[in-house]
């Protein structure tokens, strides 16, 4: 596996885990941009578990050379959320498979 491909895969895992964490924050009514990196959650909460999964993914990404600041992580998540809002059913296809 090439370094570029490996970094892309690790980055995908990182943002998948972060997306799960952000979705849970939004569902809980938290202002995700302000609290995701600073708030400490109760030991048995789902938010603490999801935050821990993201931190582990971030550490693994760092070992592969993917190092992102909190600002970069927040900006990338905003882009992903905007993309999902534009295409809620997924990426548009040029050809219909049911035609």
KEKE-3310 file (N, C-alpha, C; in steps of 0.2 Angstrom, whole numbers, plus 5000, padded with zeros to 4 digits):
npx = (5004:5003:5010:5003:4990:4988:4988:4976:4966:4968:4964:4951:4945:4948:4939:4927:4925:4925:4914:4904:4905:4902:4889:4882:4884:4877:4864:4862:4860:4871:4883:4892:4904:4910:4912:4918:4931:4935:4926:4923:4917:4905:4910:4903:4896:4890:4895:4908:4913:4913:4921:4933:4935:4937:4949:4958:4958:4963:4976:4981:4981:4990:5002:5003:5007:4997:4993:4982:4976:4965:4957:4958:4952:4939:4935:4936:4925:4914:4914:4911:4898:4891:4892:4885:4872:4869:4868:4859:4856:4867:4882:4878:4873:4878:4872:4857:4854:4842:4836)
npy = (4994:5011:5026:5037:5032:5025:5036:5042:5032:5032:5045:5045:5036:5044:5055:5049:5044:5056:5062:5054:5057:5071:5071:5065:5075:5085:5079:5079:5092:5101:5114:5110:5115:5123:5115:5102:5100:5104:5101:5091:5075:5065:5050:5038:5041:5042:5051:5054:5041:5041:5053:5048:5038:5045:5053:5042:5038:5050:5050:5038:5042:5053:5045:5040:5051:5060:5075:5085:5101:5108:5118:5114:5102:5105:5114:5105:5096:5105:5107:5094:5092:5102:5097:5085:5090:5096:5085:5074:5061:5055:5054:5061:5052:5049:5040:5031:5016:5009:5011)
npz = (5000:4996:5003:5001:4998:5010:5019:5015:5018:5032:5035:5031:5041:5052:5050:5049:5062:5068:5063:5068:5081:5081:5076:5086:5096:5090:5090:5104:5107:5108:5105:5093:5087:5096:5107:5105:5106:5119:5130:5144:5146:5156:5164:5160:5148:5132:5123:5128:5125:5111:5109:5114:5104:5093:5097:5097:5084:5079:5084:5078:5065:5065:5067:5055:5048:5045:5051:5059:5064:5077:5071:5058:5058:5062:5051:5040:5044:5043:5029:5025:5031:5024:5011:5013:5016:5003:4995:5001:4998:4994:4983:4968:4953:4936:4927:4928:4937:4936:4924)
capx = (5000:5007:5010:4997:4984:4987:4986:4969:4962:4968:4960:4944:4944:4948:4933:4921:4924:4924:4907:4900:4905:4898:4882:4880:4884:4871:4858:4862:4859:4877:4886:4898:4910:4913:4913:4920:4938:4936:4922:4924:4910:4904:4914:4899:4892:4891:4899:4915:4916:4914:4926:4939:4936:4940:4956:4962:4959:4968:4983:4984:4982:4996:5007:5004:5009:4991:4992:4978:4975:4958:4954:4958:4947:4932:4934:4934:4919:4910:4913:4907:4891:4888:4891:4879:4866:4868:4867:4857:4855:4874:4884:4874:4876:4877:4868:4853:4855:4836:4834)
capy = (5000:5017:5031:5042:5028:5024:5042:5043:5028:5034:5051:5043:5033:5049:5059:5044:5044:5063:5063:5051:5062:5077:5069:5064:5082:5089:5076:5081:5099:5104:5118:5106:5119:5126:5110:5096:5099:5106:5099:5084:5072:5060:5044:5033:5044:5040:5057:5052:5036:5044:5057:5044:5034:5050:5054:5036:5038:5055:5048:5034:5046:5056:5041:5039:5057:5065:5079:5091:5106:5108:5122:5111:5097:5109:5116:5099:5094:5109:5105:5087:5093:5106:5092:5080:5094:5097:5078:5069:5054:5052:5057:5060:5047:5051:5035:5027:5009:5006:5012)
capz = (5000:4995:5008:4999:4999:5017:5023:5013:5022:5039:5035:5031:5047:5057:5049:5050:5069:5070:5061:5073:5087:5079:5075:5093:5099:5087:5093:5111:5107:5110:5099:5092:5085:5102:5113:5103:5108:5126:5135:5147:5147:5161:5162:5157:5143:5125:5120:5130:5122:5104:5109:5114:5098:5088:5099:5095:5077:5077:5086:5073:5059:5067:5066:5047:5045:5045:5058:5058:5070:5079:5066:5051:5059:5062:5044:5036:5046:5040:5022:5024:5033:5019:5006:5015:5015:4996:4992:5006:4995:4992:4977:4962:4948:4929:4924:4932:4936:4935:4918)
cpx = (5004:5006:5004:4990:4982:4985:4978:4965:4962:4964:4953:4941:4943:4941:4927:4920:4922:4916:4902:4899:4901:4891:4879:4879:4878:4864:4857:4861:4865:4880:4892:4904:4914:4915:4917:4927:4940:4932:4924:4918:4910:4907:4910:4895:4894:4896:4906:4917:4917:4920:4933:4940:4940:4947:4960:4963:4964:4975:4985:4985:4989:5002:5008:5006:5003:4990:4988:4977:4967:4954:4953:4952:4940:4931:4932:4927:4913:4908:4910:4900:4888:4887:4885:4872:4864:4866:4865:4857:4862:4876:4880:4877:4874:4872:4863:4854:4848:4833:4834)
cpy = (5006:5021:5035:5038:5027:5030:5043:5039:5030:5040:5050:5040:5039:5053:5055:5045:5051:5064:5060:5055:5068:5076:5068:5071:5086:5086:5078:5089:5104:5108:5115:5109:5121:5121:5104:5095:5101:5103:5092:5081:5067:5054:5039:5035:5042:5045:5056:5047:5038:5048:5053:5040:5039:5052:5048:5037:5044:5053:5043:5037:5050:5052:5039:5046:5062:5069:5085:5095:5105:5112:5118:5105:5100:5111:5110:5096:5098:5108:5099:5088:5097:5101:5087:5084:5095:5090:5073:5062:5051:5056:5056:5056:5050:5047:5032:5020:5005:5007:5007)
cpz = (5000:5001:5007:5001:5007:5021:5021:5017:5029:5040:5035:5037:5052:5056:5050:5058:5071:5069:5065:5079:5086:5079:5082:5097:5097:5090:5101:5112:5109:5104:5097:5090:5091:5107:5111:5106:5116:5131:5137:5148:5153:5159:5158:5151:5136:5121:5122:5126:5114:5104:5109:5108:5093:5090:5097:5088:5075:5079:5081:5066:5060:5065:5059:5044:5043:5051:5056:5065:5071:5073:5060:5052:5058:5055:5039:5037:5043:5033:5021:5026:5027:5013:5007:5014:5008:4993:4998:5004:4993:4986:4971:4956:4941:4926:4929:4931:4935:4929:4913)
residu = (UNK:UNK:UNK:UNK:UNK:UNK:UNK:UNK:UNK:UNK:UNK:UNK:UNK:UNK:UNK:UNK:UNK:UNK:UNK:UNK:UNK:UNK:UNK:UNK:UNK:UNK:UNK:UNK:UNK:UNK:UNK:UNK:UNK:UNK:UNK:UNK:UNK:UNK:UNK:UNK:UNK:UNK:UNK:UNK:UNK:UNK:UNK:UNK:UNK:UNK:UNK:UNK:UNK:UNK:UNK:UNK:UNK:UNK:UNK:UNK:UNK:UNK:UNK:UNK:UNK:UNK:UNK:UNK:UNK:UNK:UNK:UNK:UNK:UNK:UNK:UNK:UNK:UNK:UNK:UNK:UNK:UNK:UNK:UNK:UNK:UNK:UNK:UNK:UNK:UNK:UNK:UNK:UNK:UNK:UNK:UNK:UNK:UNK:UNK)
# end
